[in-house]
Amino acid sequence: MFYGRGMRTFVADFLGVNAITRRQSRLLQCQRAYYFGMVWMDVCLWLEPLMPDETSSEDVYMAYYATVVWASALWGWFKLSLRCLLTLFILRVLWQRYCRHYISLLHALQDIGVEERFSRYDVIVGDPTYLILSDPRVSVAMVADIVTATAYVTWSTLRVCQFTDVTAFCLGCFYSTRFVWQGYLAMRFLSYVAKARRWELKFAPIDPGMLGLVALLYGGPVISLLGTTSLMAIFHTSWSLGLPSRLEFQAIDYASGMIAGTILMASFPVILSLALQRLTRSRTIQRSRVQISRQWMPWTDYLRSSRMFQRIHAMAPTIPLRPLEQTASGPSERDGDDSHSQRAFNDVKNRLFFALMRWHAPEPRENIGGSLHALLQSHPEYRQMPLLSCRAADCFVLCYTPDGQLELQVRLSFIDCLDTRMDDPELAIPRCTSQHRASFAKCSGEPCATLKPTKTTARVCIHSPLGGSKWMA
């Protein structure tokens, strides 16, 4: 896969001659690897003749491929220092955007609680991946770290392109999971575009935690496919880009290949989001077709109705966003459905985790909360990052009575996952200035002392609790 024009010519010439000519041929070819014009590695391929087999008269050769990375010790220490600083920065983002907000929640539960009948509370924390990715600097820094580690990317590619050493292959696949950060970066910045262009309905939110696990499955196999089939010709044509013509047979430049690989790995999550949204929309339209054909139209008119829904399906992306409807309990059109408050309404990784917790912390019959997800399901325009799912970031408060019985579970979502659309008067969700005596915030159409939602102003609002907690039921 990493053969330049000169090395490919050397291999083709060696394989294209007869056995006698091969014995007289040169058995060594080297090339220099550049990266954005800088000398990065030297690569050599050499062939060693082996003792002929007693049962065969054909010559046998052993091929060796080796690389030498021209990186100084100073560069190694510099990268180590940067990675340590990056780790500290991610921990700072984790603390500021997620972990520290549990302190105000615990204090509120201790001072105010949920209801007077409860005496003890347990909090099940969520997955902070969504909140970490909400800071675009994290993804930018991780991708920058990947693209500056060209040698390790090369070695991991060579590992997944061979299948005889299982340990090396697994290590290559494991290293390939780093490429998920390119997908995170693409989804993060595409979220800005989707919000600016009002394209929230075009994308389905993807679980960022599960995407990291799936990268183990698609990262290694995709690279294996590119490195062991004729698809490698895509990269062969790119190795000479940016090189002077006098170096085409002597060197390659990894820059164009790294850019192509980055675009390829970044496109997988985006394509998955578009495909899932299209599949969901097609299922919804298909159910509508069947329902209308059964209830309102005779069978002879079914074809006509199908054509009508095809036109509606084509127009769906251009339908304007719906304004919120004022309700007593919240802005969702599914207020009667408590499925959003249950643990099962979660991402795959968290579902597996909660399944293991059933014996230690079973789920009670009474559940409240999850109004944020009910709102986002009926009004996707309120998603802060349309391409990423925020369900796993939720925490659950287990409420116990004095006799130790688990009676209630409260699902709390992070307010920062909600785009209040304050720049749009028709869709804005304001926050009242009253300090309600509660442990967590609520998003509803109920009036309070400082804000009374109406049809001419705001239909719903966020009622903030004492202490300024950012958790919302």
C-alpha positions in Angstrom: 0.0 0.0 0.0 2.9 2.4 0.8 4.8 1.5 -2.4 5.8 4.5 -4.4 6.2 4.5 -8.2 9.8 3.3 -8.0 9.1 0.5 -5.6 6.1 -0.7 -7.6 8.2 -0.7 -10.8 10.9 -2.7 -9.0 8.4 -5.4 -7.8 6.7 -5.5 -11.2 10.0 -5.9 -13.1 11.2 -8.6 -10.7 8.0 -10.6 -11.0 7.8 -10.2 -14.8 11.1 -11.9 -15.7 12.2 -15.5 -15.7 14.1 -17.3 -13.0 17.5 -16.9 -14.6 17.1 -13.1 -15.0 15.8 -12.9 -11.4 19.1 -14.4 -10.1 21.0 -11.5 -11.8 18.5 -8.8 -10.8 18.9 -6.3 -8.1 17.2 -7.5 -4.9 16.9 -4.1 -3.1 14.8 -1.0 -3.5 14.5 1.9 -1.1 12.4 5.1 -1.0 12.2 8.2 1.1 9.0 9.2 2.8 8.1 12.8 3.1 5.3 14.4 5.1 4.3 17.9 3.9 7.7 18.3 2.4 9.7 17.2 5.5 11.8 14.0 5.6 9.9 11.6 7.8 11.1 8.0 7.1 13.3 5.8 4.9 11.7 2.6 3.7 13.5 -0.4 2.1 12.3 -3.6 0.5 14.7 -6.4 -0.1 14.5 -10.0 -1.2 16.6 -12.8 0.1 16.9 -16.1 -1.8 16.2 -19.2 0.3 17.4 -22.7 -0.1 15.3 -24.5 -2.8 12.8 -27.1 -1.8 13.8 -30.7 -2.5 10.4 -31.3 -4.1 10.5 -28.2 -6.3 13.1 -26.7 -8.6 11.6 -23.1 -8.4 13.5 -20.4 -6.7 12.1 -19.2 -3.4 12.6 -15.7 -2.0 11.8 -14.1 1.4 10.7 -10.5 1.2 11.5 -8.0 4.0 10.0 -4.5 4.4 11.5 -2.1 7.0 11.2 1.5 8.0 13.4 3.9 9.8 11.7 6.9 11.4 13.9 10.0 11.5 12.5 11.5 14.7 14.7 12.9 17.3 14.5 12.3 21.0 13.5 16.0 21.4 10.5 15.4 19.2 9.5 12.4 21.2 9.6 14.3 24.5 7.7 17.2 22.9 4.9 14.9 21.8 4.8 13.3 25.3 4.5 16.7 26.9 1.7 17.7 24.5 -0.2 14.5 25.2 0.1 15.1 29.0 -1.2 18.6 28.5 -4.0 17.3 26.3 -5.0 14.8 29.0 -5.1 17.5 31.6 -7.2 19.7 29.3 -9.7 16.9 28.7 -10.0 16.3 32.4 -10.6 20.0 32.9 -13.4 19.9 30.3 -14.9 16.9 31.9 -14.9 18.6 35.3 -16.2 22.0 34.2 -18.9 20.7 31.7 -20.2 17.7 33.6 -18.8 16.4 36.8 -18.9 19.6 38.9 -22.6 19.9 38.3 -23.3 16.8 40.3 -22.1 18.7 43.4 -25.1 21.2 43.2 -27.4 18.3 42.5 -26.3 16.4 45.6 -26.5 19.5 47.8 -30.0 20.1 46.5 -31.1 16.6 47.2 -29.7 16.8 50.7 -31.4 20.1 51.5 -34.6 20.0 49.5 -35.0 16.5 48.1 -37.7 15.3 45.7 -40.7 14.6 48.0 -41.1 14.5 51.7 -41.8 10.8 51.7 -38.2 10.0 50.7 -35.3 9.9 53.1 -32.4 8.6 50.9 -31.3 9.2 47.4 -28.8 7.3 45.1 -27.5 8.9 41.9 -26.5 6.9 38.9 -24.1 9.0 36.9 -24.2 9.1 33.1 -21.7 9.0 30.3 -19.9 12.4 29.8 -18.7 11.7 26.2 -21.4 14.0 24.7 -20.4 16.9 27.0 -16.7 16.4 26.3 -17.3 16.4 22.5 -19.4 19.6 22.9 -16.0 21.4 23.2 -14.7 21.4 19.6 -11.1 22.0 20.8 -11.0 18.4 22.2 -11.7 16.9 18.8 -9.3 19.3 17.0 -6.5 18.5 19.4 -7.0 14.7 19.1 -7.1 14.8 15.3 -4.0 17.0 15.3 -2.3 14.3 17.5 -3.3 11.6 15.0 -2.1 13.4 11.9 1.3 14.1 13.4 1.8 10.4 14.3 2.3 9.3 10.7 4.8 6.5 11.5 2.4 4.9 14.0 -0.5 5.2 11.5 1.7 3.5 8.9 2.7 0.6 11.3 -0.9 0.0 12.3 -1.9 -0.1 8.7 0.8 -2.7 8.0 -0.5 -4.7 11.0 -4.1 -4.9 9.8 -3.0 -5.8 6.3 -1.6 -9.1 7.3 -3.5 -12.0 8.8 -0.8 -14.5 9.9 0.1 -12.8 13.2 -3.2 -12.5 15.2 -1.7 -10.4 17.9 -0.3 -7.8 15.5 -3.6 -7.7 13.6 -5.6 -7.1 16.9 -3.1 -4.4 17.9 -3.5 -2.7 14.5 -7.3 -2.8 14.8 -7.1 -1.4 18.4 -4.9 1.5 17.2 -7.4 2.1 14.4 -10.1 3.1 16.9 -8.3 6.4 17.2 -9.6 7.3 13.8 -13.1 7.7 15.4 -11.9 11.2 16.5 -12.0 12.2 12.8 -15.6 11.2 12.8 -16.2 13.1 16.0 -14.6 16.2 14.5 -16.7 16.0 11.3 -19.9 15.5 13.3 -19.1 18.4 15.7 -18.5 20.9 12.9 -21.3 19.6 10.8 -23.6 20.3 13.7 -22.8 24.0 13.3 -23.7 23.8 9.7 -26.9 21.9 10.4 -28.0 24.5 13.0 -27.2 27.4 10.7 -29.0 25.9 7.8 -31.9 24.4 9.8 -31.0 20.9 8.7 -31.8 19.2 12.0 -34.4 17.0 10.4 -31.9 15.6 7.9 -29.7 13.8 10.5 -30.3 11.1 13.1 -28.4 11.5 16.4 -25.6 8.9 16.9 -24.4 7.6 20.2 -20.8 8.9 20.6 -19.8 6.2 23.1 -21.1 3.4 20.9 -19.4 5.0 17.9 -16.1 4.6 19.6 -16.7 0.9 20.1 -17.9 0.4 16.5 -14.7 2.1 15.3 -13.0 -1.1 16.4 -15.1 -3.0 13.9 -15.0 -0.7 10.9 -11.5 0.9 11.4 -9.4 -2.2 11.0 -11.4 -4.0 8.4 -11.8 -0.9 6.2 -8.0 -0.4 6.3 -7.5 -4.1 5.6 -9.8 -3.8 2.5 -7.9 -0.8 1.3 -4.5 -2.3 1.9 -5.0 -5.8 0.4 -7.2 -5.2 -2.6 -7.0 -3.2 -5.8 -8.5 -0.3 -3.9 -5.0 0.6 -2.8 -4.5 2.2 -6.2 -6.5 5.1 -4.8 -3.5 5.8 -2.5 -0.9 4.9 -5.1 -1.9 7.8 -7.2 -1.8 10.2 -4.3 1.8 9.4 -3.1 3.4 11.5 -5.8 1.2 14.5 -5.2 3.3 17.4 -4.0 6.6 15.8 -5.0 9.0 17.2 -7.7 9.0 15.1 -10.8 12.7 14.1 -10.2 11.7 12.3 -7.0 8.7 10.3 -8.3 10.7 7.1 -8.5 12.6 7.7 -5.3 10.1 9.0 -2.7 6.5 9.4 -1.6 4.7 12.0 0.3 2.3 10.8 3.0 0.4 14.1 3.2 -2.2 13.5 0.5 -2.8 9.9 1.7 -3.3 11.1 5.3 -5.8 13.7 4.0 -7.7 11.1 2.0 -7.7 8.7 4.9 -9.0 11.4 7.3 -11.8 12.3 4.9 -12.7 8.6 4.5 -12.9 7.9 8.2 -14.7 11.1 8.9 -17.4 10.3 6.4 -18.6 7.0 8.0 -20.4 8.5 11.0 -22.0 11.2 8.8 -23.2 8.7 6.3 -24.6 6.5 9.1 -26.5 9.5 10.5 -28.0 10.3 7.2 -28.9 6.7 6.5 -30.6 6.2 9.8 -32.6 9.3 9.5 -33.7 8.3 6.0 -34.6 4.8 7.2 -36.6 6.3 10.1 -38.5 8.7 7.8 -39.2 5.9 5.3 -40.7 3.7 8.1 -42.9 6.5 9.3 -44.2 7.2 5.8 -44.7 3.6 5.2 -46.8 3.2 8.3 -48.8 6.3 7.3 -49.4 4.7 3.9 -50.7 1.5 5.3 -52.9 3.3 7.9 -54.5 5.6 5.4 -55.0 2.9 2.8 -56.7 0.7 5.4 -58.9 3.3 7.1 -59.7 6.0 4.5 -59.2 4.7 1.0 -60.3 1.7 -1.0 -57.6 -0.7 -2.3 -58.0 0.7 -5.9 -56.9 4.1 -4.7 -53.8 2.8 -2.9 -51.4 3.5 -5.8 -52.6 7.1 -6.0 -52.0 7.6 -2.3 -48.6 6.1 -2.6 -47.7 8.7 -5.2 -49.0 11.4 -3.0 -46.9 10.3 -0.1 -43.8 10.1 -2.4 -44.3 13.8 -3.2 -44.7 14.6 0.5 -41.6 12.6 1.3 -39.6 14.6 -1.2 -40.9 17.8 0.3 -40.2 16.8 3.9 -36.8 18.5 4.2 -38.3 21.8 3.2 -41.2 21.8 5.7 -40.8 24.6 8.2 -40.2 23.8 11.8 -43.2 23.5 14.0 -43.7 25.9 16.9 -44.2 24.5 20.3 -47.6 23.9 21.7 -48.3 25.1 25.2 -49.1 22.3 27.6 -49.5 22.2 31.3 -46.7 19.7 31.9 -44.2 20.4 29.1 -43.7 21.1 25.5 -43.7 17.5 24.3 -46.5 16.0 22.2 -46.0 12.7 24.1 -46.6 13.8 27.6 -48.8 10.8 28.3 -46.0 8.4 27.5 -43.4 7.8 30.3 -41.0 5.8 28.1 -38.6 8.7 28.0 -38.1 8.5 31.7 -37.1 4.8 31.8 -33.6 3.4 31.6 -34.5 1.4 28.5 -34.7 4.7 26.5 -31.0 4.9 26.3 -28.0 4.2 24.1 -26.8 0.6 23.5 -23.8 0.8 25.9 -25.9 2.2 28.7 -28.6 -0.4 28.2 -26.1 -3.1 28.6 -24.8 -1.4 31.7 -28.2 -1.1 33.2 -29.0 -4.7 32.4 -26.1 -5.7 34.6 -27.4 -3.4 37.4 -30.8 -4.9 37.7 -29.9 -7.1 40.6 -28.1 -4.3 42.5 -30.4 -1.4 41.7 -33.7 -2.6 40.1 -35.9 0.0 38.3 -39.0 1.0 40.2 -42.4 1.1 38.7 -42.8 4.9 39.1 -40.6 7.0 36.8 -40.6 10.7 36.0 -38.4 12.9 34.0 -37.0 12.7 30.5 -39.0 15.7 29.2 -35.9 16.9 27.3 -35.9 13.8 25.1 -39.7 14.0 24.6 -39.1 17.6 23.4 -36.2 16.6 21.1 -38.1 13.7 19.6 -41.0 15.9 18.6 -38.9 19.0 17.8 -35.4 18.1 16.6 -34.6 21.8 16.1 -33.8 22.1 19.8 -30.9 19.7 19.6 -27.7 21.4 20.6 -25.7 19.0 18.4 -28.0 17.3 15.9 -25.6 14.5 14.9 -24.8 13.3 18.4 -27.1 11.6 20.9 -27.2 13.1 24.4 -29.3 10.3 26.1 -26.3 8.6 27.7 -25.3 11.8 29.5 -28.5 11.6 31.7 -28.3 10.7 35.4 -30.9 8.8 37.4 -31.9 9.6 41.0 -33.3 6.7 42.9 -35.6 7.7 45.7 -35.9 5.5 48.8 -38.5 5.6 51.6 -37.4 5.4 55.3 -38.1 1.7 55.3 -35.6 1.2 52.5 -38.1 0.7 49.6 -37.2 2.1 46.2 -40.4 3.9 45.1 -39.4 6.5 42.5 -36.8 7.0 39.8 -36.2 10.5 38.4 -34.4 10.9 35.1 -32.4 14.1 34.8 -31.0 15.6 31.6 -28.4 18.2 31.2 -29.8 21.6 30.2 -26.7 22.3 28.0 -27.9 19.6 25.7 -30.9 21.9 24.8 -30.7 24.7 22.3 -33.1 27.3 23.6 -33.2 29.1 20.3 -33.3 32.5 21.9 -32.4 34.1 18.6 -35.8 33.0 17.2 -38.8 34.6 18.9 -41.2 31.9 17.6 -39.2 29.0 18.9 -37.4 30.5 21.9 -37.5 28.8 25.3 -36.7 31.4 27.9 -35.6 30.8 31.5 -37.4 32.3 34.3 -35.5 34.3 36.9 -37.4 32.9 39.9 -35.5 30.6 42.2 -38.0 27.7 42.6 -37.6 25.5 45.7 -36.7 22.3 43.8 -33.7 20.1 43.4 -33.8 20.3 39.6 -35.2 22.4 36.8 -38.3 21.8 34.8 -39.3 22.7 31.3 -43.1 23.3 31.1 -45.8 25.7 30.2 -46.8 26.3 33.9 -46.7 30.1 34.8 -44.6 31.3 37.7 -44.0 34.7 39.4 -41.6 36.0 36.9 -42.6 34.4 33.6 -46.1 33.5 32.3 -45.9 31.7 28.9 -48.5 32.8 26.4 -49.2 32.2 22.7 -47.8 35.7 21.9 -44.5 35.3 23.9 -43.1 32.0 25.0 -45.2 28.8 25.0 -42.9 27.0 27.5 -40.0 28.1 29.7 -37.4 26.6 31.9 -38.1 27.0 35.6 -34.7 27.2 37.4 -34.2 25.6 40.9 -32.5 27.0 43.9 -28.7 26.7 43.6 -28.7 27.0 39.8 -28.6 23.3 39.1 -28.3 22.5 35.4 -30.2 19.2 35.7 -33.7 19.1 34.3 -36.4 16.5 34.8 
